[in-house]
């Protein structure tokens, strides 16, 4: 369950960073933000599907 929470927090922070990069018109920030959002978003979704939320014992 801890892994889901950590992945979800990183995903939310990546989303906030990407939005901020769009507002500041920062291309490198947009690129890295979208990559991070995609990777950690995928990890979050797949961890929830595989382990469930809350985690099974």
Secondary structure, 3 states (H helix, E strand, C coil): CHHHHHHHHHHHHHHHHHHHHHHHCCHHHHHHHHHHHHHHHHHHHHHHHHHCCCCCC
